[in-house]
């Protein structure tokens, strides 16, 4: 099942991105330094964009596998 292998890689990547987002937000809330806040917020924005791209790819692959059996 090639679909399962591709989906597993994207799901693992999604979990890693969500964990990174959690760590970045925890850094933002725990430290009161302007520099770390700016960096953490910028990293959070890029991680959110990556999560949107990965989830949209997963949804498109799922729809493609349903429509083209």
mmCIF file as Biopython writes it, N, C-alpha, C and O atoms, coordinates in Angstrom:
data_model
#
loop_
_atom_site.group_PDB
_atom_site.id
_atom_site.type_symbol
_atom_site.label_atom_id
_atom_site.label_alt_id
_atom_site.label_comp_id
_atom_site.label_asym_id
_atom_site.label_entity_id
_atom_site.label_seq_id
_atom_site.pdbx_PDB_ins_code
_atom_site.Cartn_x
_atom_site.Cartn_y
_atom_site.Cartn_z
_atom_site.occupancy
_atom_site.B_iso_or_equiv
_atom_site.auth_seq_id
_atom_site.auth_asym_id
_atom_site.pdbx_PDB_model_num
ATOM 1   N N  . UNK A ? 1  ? 0.827   -1.182 0.000  1.0 0.0 1  A 1 
ATOM 2   C CA . UNK A ? 1  ? 0.000   0.000  0.000  1.0 0.0 1  A 1 
ATOM 3   C C  . UNK A ? 1  ? 0.878   1.253  0.000  1.0 0.0 1  A 1 
ATOM 4   O O  . UNK A ? 1  ? 1.380   1.671  1.043  1.0 0.0 1  A 1 
ATOM 5   N N  . UNK A ? 2  ? 1.052   1.839  -1.171 1.0 0.0 2  A 1 
ATOM 6   C CA . UNK A ? 2  ? 1.867   3.026  -1.264 1.0 0.0 2  A 1 
ATOM 7   C C  . UNK A ? 2  ? 1.169   4.222  -0.615 1.0 0.0 2  A 1 
ATOM 8   O O  . UNK A ? 2  ? 1.828   5.105  -0.067 1.0 0.0 2  A 1 
ATOM 9   N N  . UNK A ? 3  ? -0.145  4.248  -0.674 1.0 0.0 3  A 1 
ATOM 10  C CA . UNK A ? 3  ? -0.883  5.350  -0.081 1.0 0.0 3  A 1 
ATOM 11  C C  . UNK A ? 3  ? -0.645  5.413  1.420  1.0 0.0 3  A 1 
ATOM 12  O O  . UNK A ? 3  ? -0.472  6.499  1.973  1.0 0.0 3  A 1 
ATOM 13  N N  . UNK A ? 4  ? -0.633  4.272  2.078  1.0 0.0 4  A 1 
ATOM 14  C CA . UNK A ? 4  ? -0.414  4.265  3.516  1.0 0.0 4  A 1 
ATOM 15  C C  . UNK A ? 4  ? 0.973   4.763  3.880  1.0 0.0 4  A 1 
ATOM 16  O O  . UNK A ? 4  ? 1.131   5.452  4.888  1.0 0.0 4  A 1 
ATOM 17  N N  . UNK A ? 5  ? 1.980   4.432  3.087  1.0 0.0 5  A 1 
ATOM 18  C CA . UNK A ? 5  ? 3.332   4.887  3.361  1.0 0.0 5  A 1 
ATOM 19  C C  . UNK A ? 5  ? 3.435   6.399  3.222  1.0 0.0 5  A 1 
ATOM 20  O O  . UNK A ? 5  ? 4.045   7.061  4.062  1.0 0.0 5  A 1 
ATOM 21  N N  . UNK A ? 6  ? 2.839   6.950  2.163  1.0 0.0 6  A 1 
ATOM 22  C CA . UNK A ? 6  ? 2.849   8.404  1.973  1.0 0.0 6  A 1 
ATOM 23  C C  . UNK A ? 6  ? 2.060   9.100  3.072  1.0 0.0 6  A 1 
ATOM 24  O O  . UNK A ? 6  ? 2.495   10.121 3.605  1.0 0.0 6  A 1 
ATOM 25  N N  . UNK A ? 7  ? 0.904   8.548  3.408  1.0 0.0 7  A 1 
ATOM 26  C CA . UNK A ? 7  ? 0.065   9.163  4.430  1.0 0.0 7  A 1 
ATOM 27  C C  . UNK A ? 7  ? 0.740   9.099  5.795  1.0 0.0 7  A 1 
ATOM 28  O O  . UNK A ? 7  ? 0.644   10.045 6.577  1.0 0.0 7  A 1 
ATOM 29  N N  . UNK A ? 8  ? 1.425   7.991  6.089  1.0 0.0 8  A 1 
ATOM 30  C CA . UNK A ? 8  ? 2.106   7.887  7.373  1.0 0.0 8  A 1 
ATOM 31  C C  . UNK A ? 8  ? 3.212   8.926  7.497  1.0 0.0 8  A 1 
ATOM 32  O O  . UNK A ? 8  ? 3.397   9.503  8.569  1.0 0.0 8  A 1 
ATOM 33  N N  . UNK A ? 9  ? 3.948   9.172  6.422  1.0 0.0 9  A 1 
ATOM 34  C CA . UNK A ? 9  ? 4.996   10.183 6.466  1.0 0.0 9  A 1 
ATOM 35  C C  . UNK A ? 9  ? 4.407   11.569 6.693  1.0 0.0 9  A 1 
ATOM 36  O O  . UNK A ? 9  ? 4.963   12.363 7.452  1.0 0.0 9  A 1 
ATOM 37  N N  . UNK A ? 10 ? 3.299   11.861 6.048  1.0 0.0 10 A 1 
ATOM 38  C CA . UNK A ? 10 ? 2.680   13.178 6.215  1.0 0.0 10 A 1 
ATOM 39  C C  . UNK A ? 10 ? 2.038   13.321 7.591  1.0 0.0 10 A 1 
ATOM 40  O O  . UNK A ? 10 ? 2.033   14.411 8.162  1.0 0.0 10 A 1 
ATOM 41  N N  . UNK A ? 11 ? 1.504   12.244 8.120  1.0 0.0 11 A 1 
ATOM 42  C CA . UNK A ? 11 ? 0.918   12.306 9.458  1.0 0.0 11 A 1 
ATOM 43  C C  . UNK A ? 11 ? 2.017   12.495 10.501 1.0 0.0 11 A 1 
ATOM 44  O O  . UNK A ? 11 ? 1.844   13.259 11.451 1.0 0.0 11 A 1 
ATOM 45  N N  . UNK A ? 12 ? 3.137   11.810 10.332 1.0 0.0 12 A 1 
ATOM 46  C CA . UNK A ? 12 ? 4.260   12.005 11.257 1.0 0.0 12 A 1 
ATOM 47  C C  . UNK A ? 12 ? 4.776   13.437 11.165 1.0 0.0 12 A 1 
ATOM 48  O O  . UNK A ? 12 ? 5.094   14.047 12.185 1.0 0.0 12 A 1 
ATOM 49  N N  . UNK A ? 13 ? 4.861   13.979 9.948  1.0 0.0 13 A 1 
ATOM 50  C CA . UNK A ? 13 ? 5.276   15.365 9.770  1.0 0.0 13 A 1 
ATOM 51  C C  . UNK A ? 13 ? 4.285   16.316 10.418 1.0 0.0 13 A 1 
ATOM 52  O O  . UNK A ? 13 ? 4.686   17.308 11.027 1.0 0.0 13 A 1 
ATOM 53  N N  . UNK A ? 14 ? 2.995   16.026 10.293 1.0 0.0 14 A 1 
ATOM 54  C CA . UNK A ? 14 ? 1.973   16.869 10.915 1.0 0.0 14 A 1 
ATOM 55  C C  . UNK A ? 14 ? 2.089   16.860 12.433 1.0 0.0 14 A 1 
ATOM 56  O O  . UNK A ? 14 ? 1.968   17.902 13.077 1.0 0.0 14 A 1 
ATOM 57  N N  . UNK A ? 15 ? 2.323   15.689 12.998 1.0 0.0 15 A 1 
ATOM 58  C CA . UNK A ? 15 ? 2.479   15.598 14.452 1.0 0.0 15 A 1 
ATOM 59  C C  . UNK A ? 15 ? 3.714   16.362 14.908 1.0 0.0 15 A 1 
ATOM 60  O O  . UNK A ? 15 ? 3.682   17.047 15.930 1.0 0.0 15 A 1 
ATOM 61  N N  . UNK A ? 16 ? 4.806   16.246 14.151 1.0 0.0 16 A 1 
ATOM 62  C CA . UNK A ? 16 ? 6.025   16.979 14.494 1.0 0.0 16 A 1 
ATOM 63  C C  . UNK A ? 16 ? 5.808   18.491 14.398 1.0 0.0 16 A 1 
ATOM 64  O O  . UNK A ? 16 ? 6.306   19.250 15.230 1.0 0.0 16 A 1 
ATOM 65  N N  . UNK A ? 17 ? 5.065   18.922 13.381 1.0 0.0 17 A 1 
ATOM 66  C CA . UNK A ? 17 ? 4.772   20.356 13.255 1.0 0.0 17 A 1 
ATOM 67  C C  . UNK A ? 17 ? 3.884   20.850 14.384 1.0 0.0 17 A 1 
ATOM 68  O O  . UNK A ? 17 ? 4.094   21.946 14.904 1.0 0.0 17 A 1 
ATOM 69  N N  . UNK A ? 18 ? 2.900   20.059 14.765 1.0 0.0 18 A 1 
ATOM 70  C CA . UNK A ? 18 ? 2.037   20.456 15.883 1.0 0.0 18 A 1 
ATOM 71  C C  . UNK A ? 18 ? 2.815   20.533 17.189 1.0 0.0 18 A 1 
ATOM 72  O O  . UNK A ? 18 ? 2.591   21.434 17.998 1.0 0.0 18 A 1 
ATOM 73  N N  . UNK A ? 19 ? 3.730   19.588 17.395 1.0 0.0 19 A 1 
ATOM 74  C CA . UNK A ? 19 ? 4.573   19.621 18.585 1.0 0.0 19 A 1 
ATOM 75  C C  . UNK A ? 19 ? 5.473   20.859 18.562 1.0 0.0 19 A 1 
ATOM 76  O O  . UNK A ? 19 ? 5.654   21.511 19.590 1.0 0.0 19 A 1 
ATOM 77  N N  . UNK A ? 20 ? 6.033   21.183 17.406 1.0 0.0 20 A 1 
ATOM 78  C CA . UNK A ? 20 ? 6.873   22.374 17.277 1.0 0.0 20 A 1 
ATOM 79  C C  . UNK A ? 20 ? 6.073   23.636 17.530 1.0 0.0 20 A 1 
ATOM 80  O O  . UNK A ? 20 ? 6.565   24.573 18.159 1.0 0.0 20 A 1 
ATOM 81  N N  . UNK A ? 21 ? 4.837   23.666 17.042 1.0 0.0 21 A 1 
ATOM 82  C CA . UNK A ? 21 ? 3.977   24.815 17.283 1.0 0.0 21 A 1 
ATOM 83  C C  . UNK A ? 21 ? 3.686   24.965 18.768 1.0 0.0 21 A 1 
ATOM 84  O O  . UNK A ? 21 ? 3.702   26.078 19.294 1.0 0.0 21 A 1 
ATOM 85  N N  . UNK A ? 22 ? 3.419   23.858 19.446 1.0 0.0 22 A 1 
ATOM 86  C CA . UNK A ? 22 ? 3.184   23.909 20.888 1.0 0.0 22 A 1 
ATOM 87  C C  . UNK A ? 22 ? 4.413   24.439 21.629 1.0 0.0 22 A 1 
ATOM 88  O O  . UNK A ? 22 ? 4.287   25.264 22.534 1.0 0.0 22 A 1 
ATOM 89  N N  . UNK A ? 23 ? 5.595   23.967 21.245 1.0 0.0 23 A 1 
ATOM 90  C CA . UNK A ? 23 ? 6.829   24.431 21.892 1.0 0.0 23 A 1 
ATOM 91  C C  . UNK A ? 23 ? 7.062   25.916 21.642 1.0 0.0 23 A 1 
ATOM 92  O O  . UNK A ? 23 ? 7.484   26.644 22.541 1.0 0.0 23 A 1 
ATOM 93  N N  . UNK A ? 24 ? 6.790   26.357 20.433 1.0 0.0 24 A 1 
ATOM 94  C CA . UNK A ? 24 ? 6.972   27.764 20.103 1.0 0.0 24 A 1 
ATOM 95  C C  . UNK A ? 24 ? 6.000   28.646 20.887 1.0 0.0 24 A 1 
ATOM 96  O O  . UNK A ? 24 ? 6.373   29.716 21.369 1.0 0.0 24 A 1 
ATOM 97  N N  . UNK A ? 25 ? 4.769   28.196 21.009 1.0 0.0 25 A 1 
ATOM 98  C CA . UNK A ? 25 ? 3.790   28.981 21.789 1.0 0.0 25 A 1 
ATOM 99  C C  . UNK A ? 25 ? 4.132   28.964 23.273 1.0 0.0 25 A 1 
ATOM 100 O O  . UNK A ? 25 ? 3.940   29.964 23.964 1.0 0.0 25 A 1 
ATOM 101 N N  . UNK A ? 26 ? 4.632   27.848 23.763 1.0 0.0 26 A 1 
ATOM 102 C CA . UNK A ? 26 ? 5.043   27.788 25.169 1.0 0.0 26 A 1 
ATOM 103 C C  . UNK A ? 26 ? 6.203   28.737 25.429 1.0 0.0 26 A 1 
ATOM 104 O O  . UNK A ? 26 ? 6.265   29.378 26.479 1.0 0.0 26 A 1 
ATOM 105 N N  . UNK A ? 27 ? 7.119   28.826 24.473 1.0 0.0 27 A 1 
ATOM 106 C CA . UNK A ? 27 ? 8.225   29.778 24.614 1.0 0.0 27 A 1 
ATOM 107 C C  . UNK A ? 27 ? 7.712   31.208 24.619 1.0 0.0 27 A 1 
ATOM 108 O O  . UNK A ? 27 ? 8.190   32.040 25.390 1.0 0.0 27 A 1 
ATOM 109 N N  . UNK A ? 28 ? 6.749   31.494 23.771 1.0 0.0 28 A 1 
ATOM 110 C CA . UNK A ? 28 ? 6.178   32.840 23.711 1.0 0.0 28 A 1 
ATOM 111 C C  . UNK A ? 28 ? 5.527   33.217 25.036 1.0 0.0 28 A 1 
ATOM 112 O O  . UNK A ? 28 ? 5.692   34.340 25.514 1.0 0.0 28 A 1 
ATOM 113 N N  . UNK A ? 29 ? 4.791   32.285 25.629 1.0 0.0 29 A 1 
ATOM 114 C CA . UNK A ? 29 ? 4.073   32.594 26.859 1.0 0.0 29 A 1 
ATOM 115 C C  . UNK A ? 29 ? 4.960   32.562 28.098 1.0 0.0 29 A 1 
ATOM 116 O O  . UNK A ? 29 ? 4.670   33.249 29.077 1.0 0.0 29 A 1 
ATOM 117 N N  . UNK A ? 30 ? 6.031   31.780 28.073 1.0 0.0 30 A 1 
ATOM 118 C CA . UNK A ? 30 ? 6.829   31.639 29.289 1.0 0.0 30 A 1 
ATOM 119 C C  . UNK A ? 30 ? 7.898   32.718 29.442 1.0 0.0 30 A 1 
ATOM 120 O O  . UNK A ? 30 ? 8.228   33.096 30.566 1.0 0.0 30 A 1 
ATOM 121 N N  . UNK A ? 31 ? 8.444   33.217 28.341 1.0 0.0 31 A 1 
ATOM 122 C CA . UNK A ? 31 ? 9.488   34.229 28.430 1.0 0.0 31 A 1 
ATOM 123 C C  . UNK A ? 31 ? 8.913   35.605 28.132 1.0 0.0 31 A 1 
ATOM 124 O O  . UNK A ? 31 ? 8.066   35.754 27.251 1.0 0.0 31 A 1 
ATOM 125 N N  . UNK A ? 32 ? 9.370   36.597 28.860 1.0 0.0 32 A 1 
ATOM 126 C CA . UNK A ? 32 ? 8.863   37.955 28.708 1.0 0.0 32 A 1 
ATOM 127 C C  . UNK A ? 32 ? 9.840   38.853 27.958 1.0 0.0 32 A 1 
ATOM 128 O O  . UNK A ? 32 ? 9.794   40.076 28.093 1.0 0.0 32 A 1 
ATOM 129 N N  . UNK A ? 33 ? 10.721  38.248 27.169 1.0 0.0 33 A 1 
ATOM 130 C CA . UNK A ? 33 ? 11.707  39.003 26.414 1.0 0.0 33 A 1 
ATOM 131 C C  . UNK A ? 33 ? 11.132  39.336 25.041 1.0 0.0 33 A 1 
ATOM 132 O O  . UNK A ? 33 ? 10.482  38.499 24.415 1.0 0.0 33 A 1 
ATOM 133 N N  . UNK A ? 34 ? 11.375  40.567 24.572 1.0 0.0 34 A 1 
ATOM 134 C CA . UNK A ? 34 ? 10.838  40.978 23.281 1.0 0.0 34 A 1 
ATOM 135 C C  . UNK A ? 34 ? 11.454  40.198 22.119 1.0 0.0 34 A 1 
ATOM 136 O O  . UNK A ? 34 ? 10.767  39.890 21.145 1.0 0.0 34 A 1 
ATOM 137 N N  . UNK A ? 35 ? 12.735  39.882 22.220 1.0 0.0 35 A 1 
ATOM 138 C CA . UNK A ? 35 ? 13.408  39.168 21.136 1.0 0.0 35 A 1 
ATOM 139 C C  . UNK A ? 35 ? 12.851  37.747 21.008 1.0 0.0 35 A 1 
ATOM 140 O O  . UNK A ? 35 ? 12.519  37.310 19.906 1.0 0.0 35 A 1 
ATOM 141 N N  . UNK A ? 36 ? 12.750  37.035 22.114 1.0 0.0 36 A 1 
ATOM 142 C CA . UNK A ? 36 ? 12.229  35.666 22.045 1.0 0.0 36 A 1 
ATOM 143 C C  . UNK A ? 36 ? 10.757  35.657 21.643 1.0 0.0 36 A 1 
ATOM 144 O O  . UNK A ? 36 ? 10.314  34.741 20.950 1.0 0.0 36 A 1 
ATOM 145 N N  . UNK A ? 37 ? 9.998   36.658 22.065 1.0 0.0 37 A 1 
ATOM 146 C CA . UNK A ? 37 ? 8.599   36.735 21.654 1.0 0.0 37 A 1 
ATOM 147 C C  . UNK A ? 37 ? 8.489   36.920 20.146 1.0 0.0 37 A 1 
ATOM 148 O O  . UNK A ? 37 ? 7.682   36.258 19.493 1.0 0.0 37 A 1 
ATOM 149 N N  . UNK A ? 38 ? 9.293   37.810 19.598 1.0 0.0 38 A 1 
ATOM 150 C CA . UNK A ? 38 ? 9.256   38.047 18.149 1.0 0.0 38 A 1 
ATOM 151 C C  . UNK A ? 38 ? 9.651   36.828 17.348 1.0 0.0 38 A 1 
ATOM 152 O O  . UNK A ? 38 ? 9.008   36.486 16.355 1.0 0.0 38 A 1 
ATOM 153 N N  . UNK A ? 39 ? 10.722  36.168 17.788 1.0 0.0 39 A 1 
ATOM 154 C CA . UNK A ? 39 ? 11.176  34.967 17.077 1.0 0.0 39 A 1 
ATOM 155 C C  . UNK A ? 39 ? 10.143  33.855 17.205 1.0 0.0 39 A 1 
ATOM 156 O O  . UNK A ? 39 ? 9.845   33.175 16.223 1.0 0.0 39 A 1 
ATOM 157 N N  . UNK A ? 40 ? 9.602   33.662 18.385 1.0 0.0 40 A 1 
ATOM 158 C CA . UNK A ? 40 ? 8.620   32.590 18.591 1.0 0.0 40 A 1 
ATOM 159 C C  . UNK A ? 40 ? 7.351   32.831 17.787 1.0 0.0 40 A 1 
ATOM 160 O O  . UNK A ? 40 ? 6.784   31.888 17.235 1.0 0.0 40 A 1 
ATOM 161 N N  . UNK A ? 41 ? 6.905   34.054 17.712 1.0 0.0 41 A 1 
ATOM 162 C CA . UNK A ? 41 ? 5.702   34.355 16.943 1.0 0.0 41 A 1 
ATOM 163 C C  . UNK A ? 41 ? 5.961   34.151 15.447 1.0 0.0 41 A 1 
ATOM 164 O O  . UNK A ? 41 ? 5.103   33.628 14.735 1.0 0.0 41 A 1 
ATOM 165 N N  . UNK A ? 42 ? 7.135   34.562 14.972 1.0 0.0 42 A 1 
ATOM 166 C CA . UNK A ? 42 ? 7.472   34.358 13.554 1.0 0.0 42 A 1 
ATOM 167 C C  . UNK A ? 42 ? 7.554   32.875 13.227 1.0 0.0 42 A 1 
ATOM 168 O O  . UNK A ? 42 ? 7.059   32.438 12.188 1.0 0.0 42 A 1 
ATOM 169 N N  . UNK A ? 43 ? 8.172   32.105 14.104 1.0 0.0 43 A 1 
ATOM 170 C CA . UNK A ? 43 ? 8.265   30.657 13.895 1.0 0.0 43 A 1 
ATOM 171 C C  . UNK A ? 43 ? 6.873   30.035 13.921 1.0 0.0 43 A 1 
ATOM 172 O O  . UNK A ? 43 ? 6.585   29.133 13.134 1.0 0.0 43 A 1 
ATOM 173 N N  . UNK A ? 44 ? 6.012   30.503 14.813 1.0 0.0 44 A 1 
ATOM 174 C CA . UNK A ? 44 ? 4.644   29.981 14.891 1.0 0.0 44 A 1 
ATOM 175 C C  . UNK A ? 44 ? 3.879   30.233 13.591 1.0 0.0 44 A 1 
ATOM 176 O O  . UNK A ? 44 ? 3.124   29.375 13.132 1.0 0.0 44 A 1 
ATOM 177 N N  . UNK A ? 45 ? 4.076   31.400 13.010 1.0 0.0 45 A 1 
ATOM 178 C CA . UNK A ? 45 ? 3.396   31.718 11.754 1.0 0.0 45 A 1 
ATOM 179 C C  . UNK A ? 45 ? 3.863   30.777 10.645 1.0 0.0 45 A 1 
ATOM 180 O O  . UNK A ? 45 ? 3.042   30.252 9.893  1.0 0.0 45 A 1 
ATOM 181 N N  . UNK A ? 46 ? 5.178   30.560 10.538 1.0 0.0 46 A 1 
ATOM 182 C CA . UNK A ? 46 ? 5.691   29.662 9.508  1.0 0.0 46 A 1 
ATOM 183 C C  . UNK A ? 46 ? 5.242   28.220 9.734  1.0 0.0 46 A 1 
ATOM 184 O O  . UNK A ? 46 ? 4.952   27.503 8.776  1.0 0.0 46 A 1 
ATOM 185 N N  . UNK A ? 47 ? 5.185   27.798 10.982 1.0 0.0 47 A 1 
ATOM 186 C CA . UNK A ? 47 ? 4.721   26.444 11.282 1.0 0.0 47 A 1 
ATOM 187 C C  . UNK A ? 47 ? 3.242   26.297 10.929 1.0 0.0 47 A 1 
ATOM 188 O O  . UNK A ? 47 ? 2.836   25.259 10.407 1.0 0.0 47 A 1 
ATOM 189 N N  . UNK A ? 48 ? 2.438   27.315 11.205 1.0 0.0 48 A 1 
ATOM 190 C CA . UNK A ? 48 ? 1.019   27.260 10.835 1.0 0.0 48 A 1 
ATOM 191 C C  . UNK A ? 48 ? 0.851   27.152 9.327  1.0 0.0 48 A 1 
ATOM 192 O O  . UNK A ? 48 ? -0.001  26.402 8.851  1.0 0.0 48 A 1 
ATOM 193 N N  . UNK A ? 49 ? 1.652   27.891 8.571  1.0 0.0 49 A 1 
ATOM 194 C CA . UNK A ? 49 ? 1.596   27.785 7.116  1.0 0.0 49 A 1 
ATOM 195 C C  . UNK A ? 49 ? 1.984   26.380 6.651  1.0 0.0 49 A 1 
ATOM 196 O O  . UNK A ? 49 ? 1.363   25.832 5.740  1.0 0.0 49 A 1 
ATOM 197 N N  . UNK A ? 50 ? 2.998   25.807 7.271  1.0 0.0 50 A 1 
ATOM 198 C CA . UNK A ? 50 ? 3.422   24.449 6.913  1.0 0.0 50 A 1 
ATOM 199 C C  . UNK A ? 50 ? 2.331   23.439 7.248  1.0 0.0 50 A 1 
ATOM 200 O O  . UNK A ? 50 ? 2.100   22.505 6.480  1.0 0.0 50 A 1 
ATOM 201 N N  . UNK A ? 51 ? 1.662   23.611 8.376  1.0 0.0 51 A 1 
ATOM 202 C CA . UNK A ? 51 ? 0.579   22.710 8.767  1.0 0.0 51 A 1 
ATOM 203 C C  . UNK A ? 51 ? -0.564  22.786 7.758  1.0 0.0 51 A 1 
ATOM 204 O O  . UNK A ? 51 ? -1.132  21.760 7.384  1.0 0.0 51 A 1 
ATOM 205 N N  . UNK A ? 52 ? -0.899  23.986 7.321  1.0 0.0 52 A 1 
ATOM 206 C CA . UNK A ? 52 ? -1.968  24.146 6.327  1.0 0.0 52 A 1 
ATOM 207 C C  . UNK A ? 52 ? -1.595  23.446 5.024  1.0 0.0 52 A 1 
ATOM 208 O O  . UNK A ? 52 ? -2.436  22.787 4.413  1.0 0.0 52 A 1 
ATOM 209 N N  . UNK A ? 53 ? -0.346  23.583 4.595  1.0 0.0 53 A 1 
ATOM 210 C CA . UNK A ? 53 ? 0.098   22.944 3.356  1.0 0.0 53 A 1 
ATOM 211 C C  . UNK A ? 53 ? 0.062   21.424 3.489  1.0 0.0 53 A 1 
ATOM 212 O O  . UNK A ? 53 ? -0.410  20.738 2.583  1.0 0.0 53 A 1 
ATOM 213 N N  . UNK A ? 54 ? 0.547   20.898 4.592  1.0 0.0 54 A 1 
ATOM 214 C CA . UNK A ? 54 ? 0.572   19.439 4.772  1.0 0.0 54 A 1 
ATOM 215 C C  . UNK A ? 54 ? -0.844  18.882 4.868  1.0 0.0 54 A 1 
ATOM 216 O O  . UNK A ? 54 ? -1.150  17.863 4.249  1.0 0.0 54 A 1 
ATOM 217 N N  . UNK A ? 55 ? -1.709  19.539 5.638  1.0 0.0 55 A 1 
ATOM 218 C CA . UNK A ? 55 ? -3.072  19.035 5.761  1.0 0.0 55 A 1 
ATOM 219 C C  . UNK A ? 55 ? -3.827  19.125 4.448  1.0 0.0 55 A 1 
ATOM 220 O O  . UNK A ? 55 ? -4.632  18.245 4.141  1.0 0.0 55 A 1 
ATOM 221 N N  . UNK A ? 56 ? -3.585  20.173 3.662  1.0 0.0 56 A 1 
ATOM 222 C CA . UNK A ? 56 ? -4.258  20.257 2.369  1.0 0.0 56 A 1 
ATOM 223 C C  . UNK A ? 56 ? -3.755  19.160 1.433  1.0 0.0 56 A 1 
ATOM 224 O O  . UNK A ? 56 ? -4.536  18.612 0.655  1.0 0.0 56 A 1 
ATOM 225 N N  . UNK A ? 57 ? -2.472  18.833 1.495  1.0 0.0 57 A 1 
ATOM 226 C CA . UNK A ? 57 ? -1.947  17.734 0.676  1.0 0.0 57 A 1 
ATOM 227 C C  . UNK A ? 57 ? -2.555  16.405 1.098  1.0 0.0 57 A 1 
ATOM 228 O O  . UNK A ? 57 ? -2.868  15.569 0.250  1.0 0.0 57 A 1 
ATOM 229 N N  . UNK A ? 58 ? -2.722  16.203 2.389  1.0 0.0 58 A 1 
ATOM 230 C CA . UNK A ? 58 ? -3.345  14.964 2.877  1.0 0.0 58 A 1 
ATOM 231 C C  . UNK A ? 58 ? -4.789  14.873 2.400  1.0 0.0 58 A 1 
ATOM 232 O O  . UNK A ? 58 ? -5.236  13.811 1.966  1.0 0.0 58 A 1 
ATOM 233 N N  . UNK A ? 59 ? -5.511  15.971 2.480  1.0 0.0 59 A 1 
ATOM 234 C CA . UNK A ? 59 ? -6.910  15.967 2.042  1.0 0.0 59 A 1 
ATOM 235 C C  . UNK A ? 59 ? -7.005  15.722 0.539  1.0 0.0 59 A 1 
ATOM 236 O O  . UNK A ? 59 ? -7.854  14.953 0.089  1.0 0.0 59 A 1 
ATOM 237 N N  . UNK A ? 60 ? -6.137  16.371 -0.239 1.0 0.0 60 A 1 
ATOM 238 C CA . UNK A ? 60 ? -6.159  16.162 -1.689 1.0 0.0 60 A 1 
ATOM 239 C C  . UNK A ? 60 ? -5.812  14.723 -2.058 1.0 0.0 60 A 1 
ATOM 240 O O  . UNK A ? 60 ? -6.441  14.148 -2.947 1.0 0.0 60 A 1 
ATOM 241 N N  . UNK A ? 61 ? -4.835  14.141 -1.399 1.0 0.0 61 A 1 
ATOM 242 C CA . UNK A ? 61 ? -4.485  12.741 -1.674 1.0 0.0 61 A 1 
ATOM 243 C C  . UNK A ? 61 ? -5.609  11.800 -1.286 1.0 0.0 61 A 1 
ATOM 244 O O  . UNK A ? 61 ? -5.857  10.814 -1.978 1.0 0.0 61 A 1 
ATOM 245 N N  . UNK A ? 62 ? -6.286  12.089 -0.197 1.0 0.0 62 A 1 
ATOM 246 C CA . UNK A ? 62 ? -7.419  11.260 0.223  1.0 0.0 62 A 1 
ATOM 247 C C  . UNK A ? 62 ? -8.546  11.345 -0.780 1.0 0.0 62 A 1 
ATOM 248 O O  . UNK A ? 62 ? -9.131  10.327 -1.150 1.0 0.0 62 A 1 
ATOM 249 N N  . UNK A ? 63 ? -8.861  12.564 -1.228 1.0 0.0 63 A 1 
ATOM 250 C CA . UNK A ? 63 ? -9.917  12.722 -2.234 1.0 0.0 63 A 1 
ATOM 251 C C  . UNK A ? 63 ? -9.528  12.047 -3.550 1.0 0.0 63 A 1 
ATOM 252 O O  . UNK A ? 63 ? -10.374 11.446 -4.213 1.0 0.0 63 A 1 
ATOM 253 N N  . UNK A ? 64 ? -8.281  12.140 -3.921 1.0 0.0 64 A 1 
ATOM 254 C CA . UNK A ? 64 ? -7.826  11.495 -5.151 1.0 0.0 64 A 1 
ATOM 255 C C  . UNK A ? 64 ? -7.930  9.971  -5.052 1.0 0.0 64 A 1 
ATOM 256 O O  . UNK A ? 64 ? -8.310  9.305  -6.015 1.0 0.0 64 A 1 
ATOM 257 N N  . UNK A ? 65 ? -7.589  9.428  -3.881 1.0 0.0 65 A 1 
ATOM 258 C CA . UNK A ? 65 ? -7.681  7.980  -3.721 1.0 0.0 65 A 1 
ATOM 259 C C  . UNK A ? 65 ? -9.139  7.511  -3.705 1.0 0.0 65 A 1 
ATOM 260 O O  . UNK A ? 65 ? -9.428  6.388  -4.119 1.0 0.0 65 A 1 
ATOM 261 N N  . UNK A ? 66 ? -10.054 8.354  -3.233 1.0 0.0 66 A 1 
ATOM 262 C CA . UNK A ? 66 ? -11.473 7.989  -3.232 1.0 0.0 66 A 1 
ATOM 263 C C  . UNK A ? 66 ? -12.046 8.075  -4.638 1.0 0.0 66 A 1 
ATOM 264 O O  . UNK A ? 66 ? -12.806 7.203  -5.060 1.0 0.0 66 A 1 
ATOM 265 N N  . UNK A ? 67 ? -11.681 9.123  -5.359 1.0 0.0 67 A 1 
ATOM 266 C CA . UNK A ? 67 ? -12.262 9.339  -6.701 1.0 0.0 67 A 1 
ATOM 267 C C  . UNK A ? 67 ? -11.624 8.431  -7.751 1.0 0.0 67 A 1 
ATOM 268 O O  . UNK A ? 67 ? -12.282 8.077  -8.730 1.0 0.0 67 A 1 
ATOM 269 N N  . UNK A ? 68 ? -10.366 8.048  -7.572 1.0 0.0 68 A 1 
ATOM 270 C CA . UNK A ? 68 ? -9.676  7.201  -8.540 1.0 0.0 68 A 1 
ATOM 271 C C  . UNK A ? 68 ? -9.239  5.898  -7.875 1.0 0.0 68 A 1 
ATOM 272 O O  . UNK A ? 68 ? -8.069  5.746  -7.524 1.0 0.0 68 A 1 
ATOM 273 N N  . UNK A ? 69 ? -10.152 4.970  -7.701 1.0 0.0 69 A 1 
ATOM 274 C CA . UNK A ? 69 ? -9.765  3.722  -7.014 1.0 0.0 69 A 1 
ATOM 275 C C  . UNK A ? 69 ? -8.854  2.843  -7.848 1.0 0.0 69 A 1 
ATOM 276 O O  . UNK A ? 69 ? -8.452  1.769  -7.400 1.0 0.0 69 A 1 
#
